[in-house]
Amino acid sequence: MSSIKVLLGALAGLVIGAAAGALTGALFAPSKDKRTRKIRLKKGEAKVEVLKEKFDQSLDSITERFKEEVSDLIEKEAS
């Protein structure tokens, strides 16, 4: 193996390790950095609200479609 490949592999490992460390540090910030966690919590809550709205819309759509199908079946049975 050439020394260039070894050097590039070591450099890639260093970069990946630094990125993983930074991410871990940001996710598990000490309690003195409550601001970071509050920001992430608010973003997460906003995404949950969007998902709830989409779920409610989908549920309403499915319910309406079900009612229409039941109504059509009742009309077919009556005729």
C-alpha positions as CSV (number, residue, x, y, z in Angstrom):
1,M,0.0,0.0,0.0
2,S,1.4,3.4,-0.9
3,S,2.1,6.0,1.7
4,I,-0.4,8.3,-0.1
5,K,-3.3,5.9,0.5
6,V,-2.3,5.5,4.1
7,L,-2.2,9.3,4.6
8,L,-5.6,9.8,2.8
9,G,-7.1,7.0,4.9
10,A,-5.8,8.6,8.1
11,L,-7.0,12.0,7.1
12,A,-10.5,10.6,6.2
13,G,-10.7,8.9,9.6
14,L,-9.7,12.1,11.3
15,V,-12.4,14.1,9.5
16,I,-15.1,11.5,10.1
17,G,-14.1,11.2,13.8
18,A,-14.2,15.0,14.2
19,A,-17.6,15.2,12.6
20,A,-19.0,12.4,14.8
21,G,-17.5,14.1,17.9
22,A,-19.0,17.4,17.0
23,L,-22.4,15.9,16.4
24,T,-22.3,13.9,19.7
25,G,-21.2,17.0,21.6
26,A,-24.1,19.0,20.2
27,L,-26.6,16.4,20.9
28,F,-25.4,15.8,24.5
29,A,-24.6,19.3,25.4
30,P,-24.0,20.0,29.1
31,S,-26.8,21.5,31.1
32,K,-25.2,25.0,30.9
33,D,-26.0,24.9,27.2
34,K,-29.8,24.7,27.7
35,R,-30.3,27.2,24.9
36,T,-29.1,24.8,22.2
37,R,-31.5,22.1,23.5
38,K,-34.4,24.5,23.7
39,I,-33.8,25.5,20.1
40,R,-33.8,21.9,19.0
41,L,-36.8,21.1,21.1
42,K,-38.8,23.9,19.5
43,K,-37.9,22.8,16.1
44,G,-38.9,19.2,17.0
45,E,-42.2,20.4,18.4
46,A,-42.9,22.4,15.2
47,K,-42.3,19.3,13.1
48,V,-44.6,17.3,15.3
49,E,-47.3,19.9,14.8
50,V,-46.9,19.7,11.0
51,L,-47.1,15.9,11.2
52,K,-50.3,16.1,13.4
53,E,-51.9,18.4,10.8
54,K,-51.0,16.1,7.9
55,F,-52.3,13.1,9.8
56,D,-55.6,14.8,10.7
57,Q,-56.0,15.8,7.0
58,S,-55.4,12.3,5.8
59,L,-57.7,10.9,8.4
60,D,-60.5,13.3,7.4
61,S,-59.9,12.4,3.8
62,I,-60.1,8.7,4.5
63,T,-63.2,9.1,6.6
64,E,-64.9,11.0,3.9
65,R,-64.0,8.5,1.3
66,F,-65.3,5.7,3.5
67,K,-68.6,7.4,4.1
68,E,-69.0,7.9,0.3
69,E,-68.3,4.2,-0.3
70,V,-70.7,3.1,2.4
71,S,-73.4,5.4,1.0
72,D,-72.8,4.0,-2.5
73,L,-73.1,0.4,-1.3
74,I,-76.3,1.2,0.5
75,E,-77.8,2.8,-2.6
76,K,-76.8,-0.2,-4.7
77,E,-78.4,-2.6,-2.2
78,A,-81.6,-0.6,-2.1
79,S,-82.0,-0.7,-5.9
